[in-house]
Amino acid sequence: MNLHIVALFKFNESYLMDAVELFQTLVRETRKEEGCLQYDLVEDKDQKGTFFLIELWESVEHHNHHNGADHLLNFRLNAAKILTENIEVYKGFKIY
């Protein structure tokens, strides 16, 4: 069963270029992973510094493998320094 994920990130506005650079590497490398069906970065249209990652994984197991990937661990380490709030993550299965 496919796993849908939405992750919400809020960055300090003075670090937006740094955040975008971190995301570019994360998205590019994640899209290469087995089981990654969608991995898109969206910027909130009204709140500068707020981003969403829209993810679709072939299975929970594929996502679990992603959680150990070097590029994700590197992103988390570097993003933590410039986030204004904790990351919010929502996971679920499509019901309709």
N, C-alpha and C positions, 0 to 999 in steps of 0.2 A: 504494500500500500504506500502511495506517495506521501511524503511528509512536506507540509507547507510551513514556512517560517517567515515571520516578519520581525526584524530587529530594528529598534529605534535608538538612534545615537544623537546626542546633543553636544556640540563642540563650542568652545569659546570662539567668538567671531574673529579674534585676532589670529587664530590658527587654522582658518579655513583652507588655505592652500596646502598646509601640511596634512590636514585631514583628507583632502581630495587625493593627494599623492599616495597616502597610505591605502585608501580605498582602491585606487587604480591597480595597485599591485595585488591587493587581496582579491579583487574581482577577476582580474586577468588569470591569476593562478588557480583560483577556485573553479572557474569555468572549465579548466582542463581535467578536473577530477572525475573519476568514474562515478556515475550515479548522480552527477549534478545536471539537472534538467533546466534550471533557471537560476540565475544569480545576478540580480539587477540592483543598481544603486539609484535611489530616487531622492532628490532634495525637496524638502517641504517648500511649497510655494509662498507661504506666509511667514515662516519662522526661519530666519537666516541662521545657519549653523545646525539645523536639524535635518537628519538624513534617515532614510529607511533602506534596509537591505531586504529585498523580496527574494525569497529562496524557495526552490522546489527541488526536492531530492527524491530519487527513485525509491528509497527506503530509509528507515531509521538507521539501519546498519551503515549505509553510505554516509549519512550525516555524522554518525559516531566516528567514522574514519576521518572525516573532515575535521572534527574537533581536535585531532592530534596532529594535524598538518602543520609543518613549520611556518608556512606563510600566514596561517591564522594565529599561531602563537606569537609570531613577530608583530602582527597587527595589534593584537591585544596589549602587548607590552608597550608599544609606542603610542597607541591611542589613549591608554590610561592616563598618560601625562597631560593630555590636552582636552579630555572630556570634562564637561561641566556637571554631568549627572551620570549615574550608573546606567549601563545599557539595559534596555527592556527588550525581552525576547518572548515572542508568542509562537507556540508550535501547535499544529493541529492537523487533522485529516479532513479532507473534503467530504461533505455529507450530501451535497446536491450539486 
